[in-house]
Amino acid sequence: MERRKIHLEYLLNATSKNILWEAISTPTGLEGWFADRVLPADDKHVTFCWGKTERREAVIVGLRAYSFIRFHWVDAPREREYFELKMTNSELTNDFVLEITDFAAAEEADDACELWESQVETLRRNCGF
């Protein structure tokens, strides 16, 4: 099965790096737009929950404060796959850009992009971006 790397960028009308960083890197922040519940097991392991039955475990494989957080799904089909939430600052507008990197089966890539689009719209509404 062919896998595709997905890279998306969203310009956010956010000037507070603290608010954006909290939204992408803390359980409470991620619960506001990414998952219904985020349960940290320790400093590296996190369980994401959606609805009453869907759960996925991830390991934090990379982190730089106020820059990016990278997760690896424990059940990912390939060892090197991850999803990353990265914040950068646009020097031109002084707004932040949220960059998302993910992997999906080639035939599911469009659906994955639509799902990220929907989640980022929730992030915008909940954080006022």
Secondary structure, DSSP 4 states (H G I P E B T S, - for coil): --EEEEEEEEEE----HHHHHHHHHSHHHHHTTT-SEEEE-SSSEEEEEETTTEEEEEEEEEEETTTEEEEEETT-SSTT--EEEEEEE-TTT--EEEEEEEEEEGGGHHHHHHHHHHHHHHHHHHHT-
